[in-house]
Structure formats: C-alpha cells, structure tokens
C-alpha cells in the first residue's frame, strides 16, 4: 500500500511539473530554439527515463520508510526533493531561468545524496534503485548548463 502511495506521489510530481511548464518541450517555442547539447536524448527517451526513475524511486522510498528511524526527517527531505522536482519545470520551460534551473537540479542531487547517506548508505539495493535518478539528474544538469 505504501509503495502505491509513493508511486502516486512521484508520478504526481511529474504531472504537476508538466502542468507548470508552459506546454510540452515539443511545443515550447523557446525550448525548440535553444542550441541544445549534442548528447540531448530524443524526446521519447525522456518519458521512458522518468517512468523508470519514478518506479525505482518509489521502491527506494518504500524501503527507506520501512527502515528509517527518523521518519520526520525522511518526510522533510522527501518533501523538499518533491518540490524541487516539480519546480524545475516552470523555472526552465516557462520562466527560461537556466541558471536557476541549474541550481534546482544541483540542489536535487545534493538532497538525494544526503538522504541516501542518512537513511540507506549501507544498502547496495537502495543504491541501485537511486542510481537512475542521480545519473539522470547529472545528465539533466549537463544539458541545462550547455544551453546557458
């Protein structure tokens, strides 16, 4: 049941972020005119990546919830991560704030790594589950830096 809750919350973050981004990347005129990095994945890959990330991250959070001693801290860090994940979309796509977008992505990486260190640093399974999210954020940060 808790896994389902994390799935709803995590995919909900993607949905809210999409609502706030001023159209899809395919229809966003500002984004289409950017000089994008040569390693920018094709559009279809973003949906596949985020689906995989959110499934893995939901399982990750479910495991952390079962083992966390300080659930208040876990909820706080999860909430900050959720908010940063949502807010990047309007920062980048609607407000065209590429520098602030880099700060948001970098903050997300730091929050995820800090949470991992606090709650699951001894578990190789949780490390594997978090890895797609962190790697994708590193790619996203590089793409964001490239367009600055």
C-alpha positions as CSV (number, residue, x, y, z in Angstrom):
1,X,0.0,0.0,0.0
2,X,2.8,2.4,0.9
3,X,4.5,1.6,-2.5
4,X,1.3,2.6,-4.2
5,X,1.3,5.9,-2.3
6,X,4.9,6.7,-3.4
7,X,4.1,5.8,-7.0
8,X,1.1,8.2,-6.9
9,X,3.2,11.0,-5.2
10,X,6.2,10.6,-7.6
11,X,4.2,10.4,-10.8
12,X,2.0,13.2,-9.4
13,X,5.1,15.3,-9.2
14,X,5.8,14.7,-12.8
15,X,2.2,15.6,-13.7
16,X,2.2,18.8,-11.7
17,X,5.6,19.8,-13.1
18,X,4.2,19.1,-16.6
19,X,1.2,21.3,-16.0
20,X,3.5,24.2,-14.9
21,X,6.0,24.0,-17.8
22,X,4.1,26.1,-20.4
23,X,3.4,23.4,-22.9
24,X,5.4,20.3,-23.8
25,X,9.0,20.6,-24.9
26,X,7.9,19.6,-28.4
27,X,5.5,22.7,-28.5
28,X,7.6,25.1,-26.4
29,X,8.9,27.6,-28.9
30,X,11.7,28.9,-26.6
31,X,13.0,25.4,-26.0
32,X,12.8,24.4,-29.6
33,X,15.1,27.4,-30.5
34,X,17.7,26.6,-27.9
35,X,21.1,25.4,-29.1
36,X,20.9,22.0,-27.4
37,X,23.8,19.8,-26.4
38,X,24.8,17.1,-29.0
39,X,24.1,14.5,-26.3
40,X,20.4,15.6,-25.8
41,X,18.3,12.4,-25.9
42,X,15.4,12.2,-28.3
43,X,12.1,13.4,-27.0
44,X,10.6,9.9,-26.5
45,X,13.5,9.0,-24.2
46,X,12.5,11.5,-21.5
47,X,9.2,9.7,-20.8
48,X,10.9,6.3,-20.6
49,X,13.7,7.7,-18.4
50,X,11.3,9.4,-16.0
51,X,9.0,6.4,-15.8
52,X,11.9,4.1,-14.9
53,X,13.2,6.7,-12.4
54,X,9.9,7.1,-10.6
55,X,9.3,3.4,-10.4
56,X,12.8,2.8,-8.9
57,X,12.5,5.8,-6.7
58,X,9.1,4.7,-5.3
59,X,10.5,1.3,-4.4
60,X,13.5,3.1,-2.9
61,X,11.3,5.3,-0.7
62,X,9.2,2.3,0.3
63,X,12.3,0.6,1.6
64,X,13.6,3.7,3.4
65,X,10.2,4.2,5.0
66,X,10.3,0.6,6.4
67,X,13.8,1.1,7.9
68,X,14.0,4.8,8.8
69,X,14.3,5.6,12.4
70,X,13.6,9.4,11.9
71,X,10.6,9.4,9.7
72,X,10.0,13.2,10.2
73,X,13.5,13.9,8.7
74,X,12.7,11.5,5.9
75,X,9.4,13.2,5.2
76,X,11.0,16.6,5.2
77,X,13.8,15.6,2.8
78,X,11.3,13.8,0.5
79,X,9.1,16.9,0.5
80,X,12.0,19.1,-0.5
81,X,13.0,16.7,-3.2
82,X,9.4,16.5,-4.4
83,X,9.1,20.3,-4.6
84,X,12.4,20.8,-6.3
85,X,11.5,18.1,-8.9
86,X,8.2,20.0,-9.6
87,X,9.6,23.5,-9.6
88,X,12.4,22.8,-12.2
89,X,9.8,22.6,-15.0
90,X,8.4,26.1,-14.7
91,X,11.8,27.6,-13.8
92,X,13.3,26.2,-17.0
93,X,10.5,25.9,-19.5
94,X,8.1,28.7,-18.5
95,X,10.4,31.3,-16.9
96,X,13.5,30.5,-19.0
97,X,15.8,30.8,-16.0
98,X,18.6,28.4,-17.0
99,X,21.0,29.4,-14.1
100,X,18.2,28.9,-11.5
101,X,17.4,25.7,-13.3
102,X,21.0,24.5,-12.7
103,X,20.7,25.4,-9.1
104,X,17.5,23.5,-8.7
105,X,19.0,20.4,-10.3
106,X,22.2,20.6,-8.3
107,X,20.1,21.0,-5.1
108,X,18.1,17.9,-6.1
109,X,21.3,15.9,-6.5
110,X,22.5,17.1,-3.1
111,X,19.2,16.3,-1.3
112,X,19.1,12.8,-2.8
113,X,22.7,12.0,-1.9
114,X,22.2,13.4,1.6
115,X,19.0,11.4,2.1
116,X,20.8,8.3,0.8
117,X,23.7,8.9,3.2
118,X,21.3,9.5,6.2
119,X,19.0,6.5,5.6
120,X,20.5,3.9,3.3
121,X,24.2,4.2,2.9
122,X,24.8,0.5,3.8
123,X,22.3,-0.9,1.4
124,X,23.5,-1.8,-2.1
125,X,19.9,-2.4,-3.2
126,X,18.8,1.1,-2.4
127,X,22.0,2.5,-4.0
128,X,21.0,0.7,-7.3
129,X,17.4,2.0,-7.0
130,X,18.6,5.6,-6.5
131,X,21.3,5.4,-9.2
132,X,19.0,6.1,-12.3
133,X,17.6,9.2,-10.6
134,X,21.0,10.6,-9.7
135,X,22.6,9.7,-13.1
136,X,19.6,11.3,-15.0
137,X,19.9,14.5,-12.9
138,X,23.6,14.7,-13.8
139,X,22.7,14.4,-17.5
140,X,19.9,17.0,-17.0
141,X,22.4,19.3,-15.3
142,X,24.8,19.0,-18.1
143,X,22.1,19.7,-20.6
144,X,20.9,22.7,-18.6
145,X,24.5,24.1,-18.3
146,X,25.0,23.6,-22.1
147,X,22.1,25.9,-23.0
148,X,23.2,28.7,-20.7
